[in-house]
Amino acid sequence: MTDNKDDKTLSVSGKKTLTLKPSGVSQGTVRQDMGRGRTKSVVVETRKRRFGKPEDEKVTKPAPAAPAAPAPKVAVQPTRNRVEPVQRETPTPVAPAGDLSAGEMEARRRALAEAQVREAEEAERREAEEARRKAEEADRKQREAEKAAREAAEAEAARKSEAEAAPAPAEEEAPAAQAPAPARTVEEVRPSRPAPVAARGRRETEEEEDERRRGAARGKPGAGAPVPAKAPSRPKGDDGRRRGKLSLNASLDEDGNQRGRSLSAMRRRQEKFRRSQMQVEREKISREVILPETITIQELSQRMSERAVDVIKYLMKEGQMMKPGDIIDADLAELIASEFGHTVKRVSESDVETGIFDIDDDDADLVSRPPVVTIMGHVDHGKTSLLDAIRNANVVSGEAGGITQHIGAYQVEQNGQKITFIDTPGHAAFTAMRARGAQSTDIAILVVAADDSVMPQTIESINHAKAAGVPIIVAINKMDKPAADAQKVRTELLQHEVFVESMGGEVLDVEVSAKNGTNLDKLLEAILLQAEILDLKANPNRTAEGSVVEAELDRGRGSVATVLIQKGTLRPGQIIVAGDQWGRVRALVNDKGEHVKEAGPAMPVEVLGLQGTPQAGDKFAVVENEARAREIAEYRQRLAREKAVARAAGSRGSLEQMMTQLQTTGAKEFPLLIKGDVQGSIEAIAGALDKLGTDEVRARIVHSAAGAITESDISLAEASGAAIMAFNVRANPQAREAASRSGIEIRYYNIIYDLVDDVKAAMSGMLSPERRETFLGYAEILEVFNISKIGKVAGCQVTEGKVERGSGVRLLRDNVVIHEGKLKTLKRFKDEVSEVNVGQECGMAFENYEDIRKGDQIECFRVEHVTRTL
């Protein structure tokens, strides 16, 4: 037994706990109504109010609510701000009257009265719900009967429609028309249906029915009367369309009946049926369908004004399962369009270039133009020096090593007539430059040194000129030298089908000296004479058209293209397309560095304002607006990408092909990243490096572009492991810092031969050394000895040549190689020796091999590895 003074609780072991409650407080547990049929148990304490009152005042007890009913149990009913007692049917003793005040007693009486009213409302609501449920059940049975009657009537109608075409007698139709009547008599067996509702003779709306049911749920008097559900006015059919307003009653409807069709829907259906019966075909309209190289079925159907479903059906008949979004080629699209009765006009993506090149000019608009002359020949034969002497300039001093590495375009004036010169490099690496110069020229001047005569690039220049179909003028240079022999030059040119006038041919030849300026005027007169024979004309009053001689990326001016105008006149502000680049001409600069307002035919100028750097040799033309220029440029860029992808795919192939090729050929790649000052130099470098490759090692150009070296180039070189070769360009400070951090070496060059030689040396280091084998001699095994701690030792006699210690050996048995390895020991008697000559006996043991027998033959040889070069 424990005694706790704080809560005044006495606890006896094994018995119920006894609690001494404080005076003036009564406590009990009641059920609290939470609404929607939920209850909750709560503990209620009632504290006695203490206030003074006279001793002689008598306390009256409240009258009981009902004489026979026991005192109600007090519960708590929650309201907004107070807890009200609620009468429950469970009897419980009433608290003494002396403990309750008059206000509390009045509150209890009010709560009791409200509870009785609620009980009455709940009883009425339950009765109304029961009545409504019975009415709905009866109504459902009536609808089922009506539905069965309708189905019977429809079956009868269908049977009659399949009968003879003659109309049935009236007396046979009457019973069928009255067939649904018995189903409607179900109303008579429903005595519980309210008479006023049936007498009204109209169908109530679903909103009114819902309102009545909500009123019944709220306990409104008379709202719980049974109301029949609305029956459909006419059968809907089985298509399931037009359900009407979606309500809870309609969703929970068991029979699933639907509303009937509206009058407008019935009229539309009848009109559609009447049109289908008439079988009126629309007149077929034949259209001209424009077909590109590829087109989707949906787009084709729209251009033909046909349904895509019909095109799909036609393809299905032909055995092809396709979707409207599938892409088909022009041939199949033409077949489909012809099948549907349309004519076809085929177009190609290249049609965007139509109308900008090769525009025919009227002969009345043509005027004489200056000739375009290309100076060609072998390296160091004096081409640029000859041009300097003509122009009174010094171009050679500006070229590294005194060798021309760019195409230069200049214009001079002789006797009031202008001549345009194009200077080409003579080195073997610049083959493409010479070919490009010959293609965009009118006359080719072949410069041949009188002391060197005809050389390899001289022959190549002759071939380029003949391929371009331009006349040749031979300039025999360096006539000031003592070893000059002009007749030897003329004779050797005969071997290459160049017949000069002095040898009975038609080719003009002039003996000149660029150093002393000898006979330069005769050379210019020969050029003008040849131009007069050619009768060169062009139309200056049209849009300009020409070719890109050279292109570069200038740091201050952006993309700069040196162009040669062949037709028309180019002016600043015009929009041009050069290759896969376009732009608006910002400025025109001539060969003297002067800005000009316009450039006519046969005039070389630098064009500023292009969006990117075009390729040397690209054609350029003026277009009418930016949209056309952008469209042409995007088409050419896409074409270039597709070609690059196809070329890469063809060279790369699948992974299996790559591995097979690597195993069979063992080819190694030397990755390079090349940046140059102009496109022509990059093209020449790429061509020279491509010729260095062999089946075992080759150079792979990861990226090449004109312009300075940037951080992106360093990142690309680091990712691909490529070496950076810079030709006449430098790296910016950010790129230099990135290269030093990444350990990337940048090699700078200004002469193309040095770059090619360095790459050649590096690629030679990748070649595997050559293995050379030198025969030394033969030895025959006479006896085999088994020595402990050593193994088997062969007692041999050298029969040919000699045997050296450490050399390679092959064990031959019946002239078949059994083993190839190295000698472990070579002894003569008991001493280790370095070699044993022919006729002497020795003991030999092999490394990691002991399967030797008497009579075997040993072949001794030496292996050497020799470094290879390209």
C-alpha positions in Angstrom: 0.0 0.0 0.0 1.3 3.4 -1.1 0.4 6.8 0.0 1.0 9.7 -2.4 0.1 13.1 -1.0 0.3 14.9 -4.4 -2.5 13.2 -6.2 -4.2 11.9 -3.0 -4.4 8.4 -4.4 -4.5 5.2 -2.4 -3.4 2.0 -4.1 -4.0 -1.4 -2.8 -2.1 -4.3 -4.4 -4.4 -6.4 -6.5 -7.4 -4.1 -6.1 -8.9 -1.2 -8.0 -7.2 2.2 -7.5 -9.2 4.5 -5.2 -9.0 8.3 -5.9 -9.9 11.1 -3.6 -11.1 13.9 -5.8 -10.9 17.5 -4.6 -14.1 19.0 -3.3 -16.3 21.0 -5.7 -15.2 19.0 -8.8 -17.2 16.3 -10.5 -15.7 14.2 -13.3 -17.2 11.8 -15.9 -16.7 10.3 -19.4 -19.2 11.1 -22.1 -19.5 10.4 -25.9 -19.0 13.4 -28.1 -20.9 13.6 -31.4 -18.4 14.5 -34.2 -21.0 14.7 -37.0 -21.6 12.3 -39.9 -22.3 9.4 -37.5 -18.8 9.7 -35.7 -18.4 9.9 -31.9 -15.6 10.4 -29.5 -15.1 9.7 -25.8 -14.1 12.8 -23.8 -13.6 13.5 -20.1 -15.8 16.3 -18.6 -15.1 17.9 -15.2 -17.8 20.1 -13.6 -16.5 22.6 -11.0 -18.9 24.0 -8.4 -19.2 27.8 -8.5 -18.7 29.2 -5.0 -20.6 32.4 -4.2 -22.3 33.7 -1.2 -26.1 33.5 -0.7 -28.4 33.7 2.3 -28.8 30.6 4.4 -32.5 30.7 4.4 -32.7 30.7 0.5 -34.1 27.4 -0.7 -32.9 25.6 -3.7 -35.6 24.2 -5.9 -35.0 21.2 -8.0 -35.8 21.3 -11.7 -38.8 19.4 -12.9 -38.1 16.2 -14.8 -38.4 16.2 -18.6 -40.8 13.3 -18.6 -42.6 11.7 -15.6 -41.7 8.1 -16.6 -38.4 8.7 -18.2 -35.2 8.4 -16.1 -32.8 11.3 -15.8 -30.7 11.8 -18.9 -27.0 11.3 -19.1 -25.0 14.4 -19.8 -22.6 14.6 -22.7 -20.7 17.4 -24.4 -21.9 18.8 -27.8 -19.1 20.9 -29.5 -20.2 24.3 -30.8 -18.1 27.3 -32.0 -16.8 28.6 -28.6 -18.4 26.4 -26.0 -19.2 22.9 -25.0 -22.9 22.1 -24.5 -24.3 19.1 -22.7 -26.4 16.8 -24.9 -29.1 14.4 -23.7 -28.5 10.7 -24.3 -30.8 7.8 -23.8 -28.5 6.1 -21.3 -29.9 6.7 -17.8 -27.5 8.1 -15.2 -28.0 9.7 -11.8 -28.6 13.5 -11.9 -26.2 15.6 -10.0 -27.5 17.1 -6.8 -29.4 20.3 -7.2 -27.2 22.1 -4.8 -24.2 21.6 -7.1 -25.8 23.3 -10.2 -26.7 26.9 -10.7 -29.9 28.1 -12.4 -28.1 29.0 -15.6 -26.6 25.6 -15.9 -30.0 23.9 -15.3 -31.5 26.1 -18.0 -28.7 25.2 -20.4 -29.3 21.5 -19.8 -33.0 21.9 -20.5 -32.3 23.7 -23.8 -29.8 21.0 -24.8 -32.4 18.3 -24.0 -35.0 20.0 -26.1 -32.6 20.4 -29.1 -31.6 16.8 -28.9 -35.2 15.7 -29.0 -35.8 17.8 -32.1 -32.7 16.4 -33.8 -33.8 12.9 -33.0 -37.1 13.6 -34.7 -35.5 15.0 -37.8 -33.1 12.0 -38.1 -36.1 9.7 -37.9 -37.9 11.6 -40.6 -34.8 11.6 -42.8 -34.4 7.9 -42.5 -38.0 7.3 -43.4 -37.6 9.6 -46.5 -34.4 7.8 -47.6 -36.1 4.4 -47.3 -39.1 5.7 -49.3 -36.8 7.1 -52.0 -34.9 3.9 -52.2 -38.1 1.9 -52.7 -39.3 4.4 -55.4 -35.9 4.1 -57.3 -36.1 0.4 -57.1 -39.6 0.4 -58.6 -38.6 2.9 -61.2 -35.6 0.8 -62.2 -37.8 -2.2 -62.7 -40.1 -0.1 -64.9 -37.2 1.1 -67.1 -36.0 -2.5 -67.5 -39.5 -3.5 -68.7 -39.6 -0.5 -71.1 -36.2 -1.4 -72.5 -37.2 -5.0 -73.1 -40.3 -3.7 -74.9 -38.3 -1.4 -77.1 -35.9 -4.1 -78.0 -38.8 -6.3 -79.0 -40.2 -3.5 -81.1 -36.9 -2.9 -82.8 -36.5 -6.6 -83.6 -40.0 -6.7 -85.1 -39.2 -3.6 -87.2 -36.0 -5.2 -88.5 -37.8 -8.3 -89.4 -40.4 -6.4 -91.3 -37.8 -4.4 -93.2 -36.2 -7.6 -94.4 -39.5 -8.8 -95.8 -40.9 -8.0 -99.2 -40.7 -4.5 -100.8 -44.6 -4.3 -100.9 -46.1 -2.5 -97.9 -47.7 -4.7 -95.2 -51.4 -4.6 -94.5 -52.6 -2.0 -92.0 -54.1 -4.6 -89.8 -50.7 -6.4 -89.5 -48.9 -3.2 -88.6 -51.4 -2.2 -85.9 -50.4 -4.8 -83.3 -46.7 -4.1 -83.9 -47.3 -0.4 -83.3 -49.2 -1.1 -80.1 -46.6 -3.6 -78.8 -44.9 -1.3 -76.3 -48.2 -0.5 -74.6 -48.2 -3.3 -72.0 -44.8 -2.2 -70.8 -46.1 1.3 -69.9 -48.9 -0.3 -67.6 -46.2 -0.9 -65.0 -47.3 2.5 -63.6 -50.5 0.8 -62.4 -48.6 -1.5 -60.0 -46.8 1.3 -58.2 -49.2 2.5 -55.5 -46.4 4.1 -53.5 -45.8 6.7 -56.3 -47.2 10.1 -55.3 -50.3 11.0 -57.3 -49.5 14.7 -57.8 -46.3 13.8 -59.6 -48.0 11.4 -62.0 -50.8 13.9 -62.6 -48.5 16.7 -63.7 -47.7 14.9 -66.9 -44.3 16.4 -67.5 -40.7 15.1 -67.0 -38.8 16.8 -64.1 -35.3 17.9 -64.8 -32.3 16.4 -63.1 -31.6 19.6 -61.3 -35.0 19.6 -59.6 -34.6 15.9 -58.6 -31.1 16.7 -57.1 -32.5 19.6 -55.2 -35.3 17.5 -53.7 -32.8 14.9 -52.6 -30.5 17.5 -51.1 -33.5 18.9 -49.2 -34.4 15.5 -48.0 -30.8 15.1 -46.7 -31.1 18.4 -44.9 -34.3 17.3 -43.2 -36.8 19.6 -44.9 -40.3 18.5 -44.5 -41.9 16.9 -47.5 -38.6 16.7 -49.3 -38.2 13.0 -48.8 -41.1 12.1 -51.0 -40.2 9.4 -53.5 -39.5 10.9 -57.0 -39.3 8.8 -60.1 -36.1 9.0 -62.2 -36.5 10.5 -65.7 -37.0 7.9 -68.4 -35.4 8.5 -71.8 -37.7 10.0 -74.4 -36.3 7.9 -77.3 -33.7 5.2 -77.9 -30.2 6.5 -78.4 -28.6 3.7 -80.3 -25.4 1.8 -79.6 -22.8 4.4 -80.7 -22.4 5.8 -77.2 -22.2 9.5 -78.2 -23.9 12.6 -76.6 -24.3 11.4 -73.1 -25.7 14.8 -72.0 -24.9 16.3 -68.6 -22.7 14.1 -66.4 -24.2 13.9 -62.9 -23.8 11.5 -60.0 -27.2 9.9 -60.7 -26.3 9.4 -64.3 -23.0 7.8 -63.4 -24.5 5.5 -60.8 -27.4 4.5 -63.1 -27.4 0.7 -63.3 -29.2 0.2 -66.7 -26.9 2.7 -68.5 -29.6 4.3 -70.6 -28.6 7.3 -72.6 -30.3 10.4 -73.9 -31.8 10.2 -77.4 -30.5 12.1 -80.4 -31.6 15.6 -81.0 -33.7 16.6 -84.0 -30.7 18.3 -85.6 -28.6 15.2 -85.3 -31.3 13.1 -86.9 -31.5 15.5 -89.8 -27.8 15.4 -90.3 -27.8 11.7 -90.3 -30.6 11.5 -92.8 -28.8 14.0 -95.1 -25.6 12.0 -94.9 -27.5 8.8 -95.8 -29.3 10.6 -98.7 -25.9 11.8 -100.1 -24.4 8.3 -99.8 -27.4 6.9 -101.7 -27.0 9.4 -104.5 -23.4 8.2 -105.2 -22.4 11.6 -106.6 -18.6 11.7 -107.3 -16.8 15.0 -107.2 -14.9 16.2 -110.2 -11.2 15.2 -110.1 -8.8 18.1 -110.1 -5.4 17.5 -111.6 -2.7 19.5 -109.9 1.0 20.1 -110.5 2.8 18.7 -107.5 6.3 20.0 -106.7 8.5 17.2 -105.3 11.8 17.7 -103.6 14.4 14.9 -103.2 12.6 13.6 -100.0 9.1 14.3 -98.7 6.8 13.0 -96.0 3.6 11.2 -96.9 1.6 13.9 -95.0 3.2 16.7 -97.0 2.7 14.8 -100.2 -1.0 14.3 -99.5 -1.4 18.0 -98.7 0.3 19.1 -101.9 -2.0 16.7 -103.9 -5.1 17.8 -101.8 -5.8 14.2 -101.0 -6.4 12.5 -97.7 -3.4 10.9 -96.1 -5.5 7.9 -95.4 -6.1 7.3 -99.1 -2.3 7.5 -99.7 -1.7 5.0 -96.9 -4.3 2.7 -98.3 -2.7 2.8 -101.7 0.7 2.0 -100.2 -0.8 -0.9 -98.3 -2.2 -2.4 -101.5 1.3 -2.2 -102.9 2.6 -4.1 -99.9 4.2 -1.2 -97.9 3.1 -0.5 -94.4 3.9 3.2 -93.8 2.7 6.1 -91.5 1.9 9.6 -92.6 5.1 10.9 -90.9 7.4 8.5 -92.9 9.8 10.0 -95.4 9.8 8.7 -99.0 12.1 9.5 -101.9 11.1 11.5 -105.0 10.7 8.4 -107.2 8.0 6.8 -104.9 6.3 10.2 -104.4 6.2 10.7 -108.2 4.6 7.2 -108.6 2.0 8.0 -106.0 1.1 11.4 -107.5 0.8 9.9 -111.0 -1.5 7.2 -109.6 -3.8 9.8 -108.1 -3.9 11.7 -111.4 -1.5 14.6 -110.8 1.4 15.9 -112.7 4.9 16.1 -111.1 7.6 18.7 -111.1 10.9 17.5 -109.7 13.1 20.0 -107.8 16.4 19.5 -106.0 18.1 21.3 -103.1 20.7 22.5 -105.4 18.1 24.6 -107.1 18.7 27.3 -104.5 21.8 28.2 -106.4 19.9 28.5 -109.7 20.3 31.9 -111.3 23.3 33.3 -109.5 26.1 31.8 -111.7 26.7 31.6 -115.4 24.1 34.2 -116.4 24.1 34.8 -120.1 24.9 38.3 -121.2 23.7 40.2 -124.3 26.4 40.7 -126.8 25.5 44.4 -127.1 26.4 44.9 -123.4 29.9 43.3 -123.6 33.0 45.6 -123.5 36.7 44.9 -123.6 38.3 43.9 -120.3 41.9 43.6 -119.1 43.6 40.2 -119.5 44.3 38.0 -116.4 47.8 36.6 -116.6 49.2 33.9 -114.3 53.0 33.6 -113.8 54.0 29.9 -113.4 57.2 28.0 -113.3 59.7 26.1 -111.2 60.8 27.3 -107.8 63.6 29.9 -107.8 63.3 30.6 -111.5 62.5 34.3 -110.9 58.7 34.5 -111.2 58.2 37.0 -108.3 61.3 38.9 -109.2 60.0 39.3 -112.8 56.7 40.6 -111.4 58.5 43.0 -109.1 60.4 44.4 -112.0 57.2 44.9 -113.9 55.4 46.5 -110.9 58.5 48.4 -109.7 57.9 46.8 -106.3 59.8 44.4 -104.0 57.5 41.4 -103.2 60.4 39.0 -102.7 61.7 40.7 -99.7 58.4 40.2 -97.9 58.4 36.4 -98.4 60.2 34.2 -95.9 63.3 32.6 -97.4 62.7 34.5 -100.6 60.2 31.9 -101.7 56.6 32.8 -102.6 54.2 30.9 -100.4 50.9 32.8 -101.3 49.0 33.6 -104.4 49.5 37.3 -105.1 47.2 39.3 -107.4 48.3 42.6 -108.8 47.3 45.0 -111.6 49.6 47.1 -113.8 49.1 49.5 -116.6 51.0 49.4 -120.0 50.3 51.9 -122.8 47.0 52.9 -121.2 45.9 49.3 -120.9 45.6 47.4 -117.7 46.9 43.9 -117.1 46.1 41.7 -114.1 48.9 39.4 -112.8 48.5 36.4 -110.5 51.7 35.1 -109.0 51.8 31.4 -108.0 54.3 29.5 -105.9 56.7 27.1 -107.6 57.3 24.6 -104.9 55.9 21.1 -105.3 53.6 21.6 -102.3 51.7 24.3 -104.1 50.3 22.2 -106.9 46.7 23.1 -106.0 47.6 26.8 -106.0 49.1 26.6 -109.5 46.1 24.7 -110.8 43.7 27.3 -109.3 45.7 30.1 -110.8 45.6 28.4 -114.3 41.8 27.9 -114.1 41.0 31.5 -113.4 43.3 33.0 -115.9 43.3 34.0 -119.6 47.1 33.8 -120.4 49.8 31.7 -118.6 53.4 33.0 -118.6 55.8 30.1 -118.2 59.0 31.4 -116.5 62.0 29.2 -117.3 65.5 30.0 -116.0 68.0 30.0 -118.8 70.7 28.3 -116.7 68.5 25.6 -115.1 66.2 25.0 -118.2 63.1 22.8 -117.8 62.5 21.4 -114.2 59.8 19.3 -112.6 57.5 22.2 -111.6 58.0 23.7 -115.1 56.5 20.5 -116.5 53.7 20.6 -114.0 52.9 24.2 -114.9 52.7 23.2 -118.6 50.2 20.5 -117.8 48.1 22.9 -115.7 48.0 25.4 -118.5 47.0 22.8 -121.0 44.3 21.4 -118.8 42.9 24.9 -118.3 43.0 25.5 -122.1 44.9 28.9 -121.8 47.6 30.0 -124.2 51.2 30.0 -123.0 53.9 32.7 -123.3 57.4 31.5 -122.5 59.6 34.0 -120.6 63.2 32.8 -120.6 64.6 34.5 -117.5 68.1 35.0 -116.1 69.6 35.9 -119.5 72.2 38.0 -117.6 73.9 34.9 -116.2 77.0 33.6 -118.1 75.6 30.0 -118.1 72.4 31.1 -119.8 71.4 29.0 -122.8 68.0 30.1 -124.3 68.2 27.6 -127.2 68.6 24.7 -124.7 65.3 25.8 -123.1 63.5 26.0 -126.4 64.8 22.5 -127.3 63.7 20.9 -124.1 60.3 22.5 -124.3 59.7 20.6 -127.5 59.7 17.3 -125.5 56.6 18.6 -123.7 54.8 19.8 -126.8 55.5 23.5 -126.3 56.5 24.8 -129.7 57.9 28.4 -129.7 57.8 30.6 -132.8 61.5 30.3 -133.5 61.1 26.5 -133.6 58.1 26.7 -136.0 55.3 26.8 -133.4 52.7 29.4 -132.3 53.9 29.9 -128.7 55.4 33.4 -128.1 58.8 33.4 -126.2 60.7 36.4 -124.8 64.2 36.5 -123.4 64.1 38.6 -120.3 66.2 39.5 -117.2 64.3 40.4 -114.1 67.5 41.6 -112.4 68.5 44.1 -115.1 64.9 44.7 -116.4 65.8 43.6 -119.9 63.0 43.1 -122.5 60.2 43.7 -120.0 58.4 45.9 -122.4 58.5 43.2 -125.1 56.9 40.8 -122.6 54.1 43.2 -121.9 53.5 43.8 -125.6 53.4 40.0 -126.1 50.7 39.8 -123.4 48.6 42.6 -125.0 49.0 41.0 -128.4 47.8 37.7 -127.1 44.9 39.4 -125.3 43.9 41.2 -128.5 43.8 37.8 -130.3 41.6 36.4 -127.6 39.3 39.4 -127.8 38.4 39.4 -124.1 35.1 41.0 -123.2 32.7 41.2 -120.2 29.6 43.0 -119.1 30.3 45.5 -116.3 26.6 46.5 -115.9 25.4 43.4 -114.1 25.9 41.7 -110.7 29.4 40.7 -110.0 30.7 37.1 -110.3 34.2 35.7 -109.9 36.5 33.4 -107.8 38.3 33.6 -104.5 42.0 33.7 -105.1 43.0 33.6 -101.5 41.4 34.0 -98.0 42.7 34.7 -94.6 41.5 35.7 -91.1 43.0 39.1 -90.1 43.0 40.0 -86.4 41.9 43.6 -87.0 39.8 43.3 -90.2 38.2 39.9 -89.7 37.7 37.5 -92.7 39.5 38.9 -95.7 39.1 37.3 -99.2 41.2 38.2 -102.2 38.8 37.8 -105.1 39.2 38.2 -108.9 36.1 39.6 -110.5 35.3 37.9 -113.8 31.9 39.5 -114.7 30.0 42.5 -113.6 31.0 45.2 -111.0 31.3 44.7 -107.3 30.4 47.6 -105.0 30.4 48.1 -101.2 27.1 47.3 -99.5 26.2 44.4 -101.8 25.5 40.9 -100.4 27.7 38.2 -101.7 28.0 34.4 -101.3 31.5 32.9 -101.5 31.6 29.2 -101.1 29.7 28.3 -97.9 30.1 31.8 -96.4 28.1 35.0 -97.0 28.3 38.6 -96.0 27.7 42.2 -96.9 30.7 43.9 -98.5 32.0 46.5 -96.1 35.0 47.7 -98.1 37.0 47.0 -101.2 40.8 47.3 -101.1 43.1 47.1 -104.2 46.6 45.7 -104.5 48.1 49.0 -103.4 46.1 49.1 -100.2 43.7 51.8 -101.4 40.0 51.7 -100.8 38.0 51.7 -104.0 34.3 52.5 -104.7 33.9 49.7 -107.2 35.7 46.9 -108.8 35.1 46.0 -112.5 35.9 42.8 -114.5 39.4 41.3 -114.3 40.2 43.5 -111.2 41.7 41.8 -108.1 40.5 43.3 -104.8 40.3 42.3 -101.1 36.7 42.0 -99.8 35.9 42.7 -96.1 32.7 41.8 -94.4 32.2 38.1 -94.8 30.8 36.0 -92.0 33.5 33.4 -92.2 36.7 32.5 -94.2 35.9 30.9 -97.5 38.1 28.3 -99.2 40.6 29.4 -101.8 39.2 28.6 -105.2 35.5 29.0 -104.3 33.2 30.8 -106.6 31.5 34.0 -105.4 28.4 35.9 -106.7 26.2 38.8 -105.7 22.6 37.9 -104.5 19.6 40.1 -104.0 18.9 39.8 -100.3 20.2 38.3 -97.0 17.6 35.5 -96.9 18.8 34.1 -100.3 22.4 34.4 -99.2 21.8 32.6 -95.9 19.8 29.9 -97.7 22.6 29.2 -100.2 25.3 29.3 -97.5 23.4 26.9 -95.3 22.8 24.5 -98.1 26.5 24.5 -99.0 27.5 24.0 -95.4 25.2 21.1 -95.0 26.6 19.6 -98.2 30.1 20.0 -96.9 29.2 18.3 -93.6 27.6 15.4 -95.3 30.6 14.9 -97.5 32.9 15.0 -94.5 30.8 12.5 -92.6 30.7 10.2 -95.6 34.4 10.5 -96.1 35.1 9.8 -92.4 32.7 6.9 -92.4 34.4 5.5 -95.5 37.8 5.8 -94.1 36.9 4.8 -90.5 34.4 2.0 -91.1 33.1 -0.2 -88.3 35.1 -1.1 -85.2 35.8 -4.6 -86.5 37.2 -3.2 -89.7 39.4 -0.8 -87.8 40.8 -3.5 -85.6 41.3 -5.8 -88.6 43.1 -3.1 -90.5 45.2 -2.2 -87.5 46.2 -5.9 -87.0 46.9 -6.5 -90.7 48.6 -3.2 -91.6 49.8 -2.0 -88.2 49.3 1.6 -89.4 50.1 4.3 -87.0 48.8 7.9 -87.1 50.6 11.1 -86.3 47.9 13.7 -85.3 48.5 17.3 -86.2 46.7 20.6 -85.7 47.6 23.1 -88.4 47.0 26.9 -88.2 48.1 29.1 -91.1 47.8 32.6 -92.3 45.8 31.9 -95.5 43.8 29.0 -96.8 46.1 28.4 -99.7 49.1 27.7 -97.4 47.0 25.3 -95.3 45.9 23.5 -98.4 49.5 23.2 -99.6 50.7 21.9 -96.2 48.0 19.3 -96.0 48.8 18.1 -99.5 52.5 17.8 -98.7 51.9 15.9 -95.5 49.5 13.6 -97.2 52.3 12.5 -99.6 54.6 11.6 -96.6 52.3 8.8 -95.4 53.0 5.2 -95.9 51.2 1.9 -95.2 52.8 1.9 -91.7 52.6 5.5 -90.6 50.7 8.6 -91.8 49.8 12.1 -90.7 46.3 12.8 -89.6 45.2 16.4 -89.6 42.8 16.8 -86.7 41.9 20.4 -87.5 43.2 23.1 -89.8 42.0 26.7 -90.2 43.3 30.1 -91.0 44.0 32.5 -88.1 45.8 32.8 -84.8 46.0 29.9 -82.3 43.3 30.2 -79.6 42.5 28.4 -76.4 40.0 26.1 -78.2 42.9 24.9 -80.4 44.9 24.1 -77.3 42.0 22.2 -75.8 41.5 20.2 -79.0 45.2 19.4 -79.2 45.2 18.2 -75.6 42.2 16.0 -76.1 43.4 14.4 -79.3 47.1 14.3 -78.5 48.0 16.3 -81.6 51.0 18.5 -82.2 50.3 22.2 -83.1 52.0 23.5 -86.3 51.7 27.2 -86.7 52.6 28.6 -90.2 53.0 32.4 -90.2 50.7 32.8 -87.2 51.2 33.2 -83.5 49.3 32.1 -80.4 47.4 34.7 -78.3 48.4 35.2 -74.6 45.5 33.0 -73.3 46.5 30.2 -75.7 50.2 30.4 -74.6 49.2 30.1 -70.9 46.9 27.2 -71.6 49.6 25.5 -73.7 52.2 25.9 -70.8 49.7 24.5 -68.3 48.9 21.5 -70.5 52.4 20.9 -71.7 51.4 21.3 -75.3 54.3 22.3 -77.6 53.6 24.9 -80.4 56.0 24.8 -83.3 56.2 28.0 -85.3 57.3 28.0 -89.0 57.5 30.6 -91.8 58.9 28.3 -94.5 56.9 25.3 -95.6 59.9 23.1 -96.3 61.0 23.3 -92.6 57.5 22.3 -91.4 57.4 19.3 -93.8 60.9 18.2 -92.8 60.1 18.3 -89.1 56.9 16.3 -89.5 58.8 13.8 -91.7 61.5 13.3 -89.0 58.8 12.8 -86.3 56.9 10.3 -88.4 60.2 8.5 -89.1 60.6 8.0 -85.4 57.2 6.2 -85.3 58.5 3.6 -87.8 59.4 0.3 -86.3 63.1 -0.5 -86.8 64.0 -2.9 -89.5 65.1 -6.4 -88.3 68.1 -7.8 -90.1 69.3 -11.4 -89.6 72.9 -12.4 -90.2 73.8 -16.2 -90.6 76.8 -17.4 -88.5 77.1 -21.1 -88.8 75.9 -24.7 -88.2 76.7 -27.2 -85.4 75.8 -30.9 -85.1 74.9 -32.6 -81.8 77.1 -35.6 -81.3 76.1 -36.5 -77.7 73.7 -35.3 -75.0 74.9 -35.1 -71.4 72.6 -34.8 -68.3 74.5 -32.7 -65.7 73.1 -31.9 -62.3 72.2 -28.3 -61.5 72.6 -27.4 -65.2 70.4 -29.8 -67.1 71.0 -31.2 -70.5 74.1 -30.1 -72.4 74.7 -30.9 -76.0 78.2 -32.0 -77.1 78.5 -30.5 -80.6 80.8 -30.0 -83.4 80.8 -26.9 -85.6 80.3 -28.0 -89.2 80.0 -24.6 -90.9 80.9 -21.0 -90.0 81.1 -20.3 -86.3 79.0 -20.2 -83.1 78.9 -17.1 -80.8 77.7 -16.9 -77.2 74.6 -14.9 -76.8 73.5 -15.2 -80.4 70.2 -16.6 -81.6 69.9 -20.3 -82.3 67.4 -22.6 -84.0 67.2 -26.3 -83.3 66.6 -28.3 -86.5 65.4 -31.9 -86.5 65.1 -33.5 -89.9 65.5 -30.0 -91.4 62.4 -28.8 -89.4 62.7 -26.0 -86.9 61.8 -27.4 -83.5 62.9 -24.4 -81.3 64.2 -20.9 -81.6 65.9 -19.1 -78.8 69.3 -18.1 -77.3 72.3 -20.0 -76.1 72.7 -20.2 -72.3 76.2 -21.5 -72.2 79.0 -22.1 -74.8 82.0 -24.1 -73.4 85.1 -25.6 -74.9 86.4 -28.3 -72.6 85.7 -26.7 -69.2 86.2 -23.0 -70.1 83.4 -20.6 -71.1 84.3 -19.1 -74.5 82.8 -16.3 -76.6 82.9 -18.2 -80.0 83.8 -21.6 -81.5 85.0 -21.8 -85.1 84.4 -24.5 -87.7 85.8 -28.0 -87.0 86.0 -27.6 -83.3 83.9 -29.3 -80.6 82.0 -27.5 -77.8 79.3 -27.8 -75.3 76.0 -25.9 -75.7 72.9 -25.4 -73.5 69.7 -23.6 -74.5 67.7 -21.1 -72.4 64.5 -22.7 -71.1 64.6 -25.7 -73.4 66.0 -29.2 -72.9 64.4 -31.4 -75.6 67.6 -32.0 -77.5 68.6 -35.3 -79.1 71.6 -36.8 -80.8 71.8 -36.0 -84.4 70.0 -32.6 -84.2 71.4 -29.6 -86.0 71.9 -26.2 -84.5 71.7 -23.0 -86.7 73.4 -19.9 -85.2 72.5 -16.4 -86.3 72.8 -12.7 -85.3 69.9 -10.2 -85.2 70.4 -6.5 -85.8 67.7 -3.7 -85.7 68.2 -0.8 -88.2 66.4 2.5 -87.8 64.2 3.3 -90.7 63.3 6.7 -92.3 60.5 7.8 -94.6 
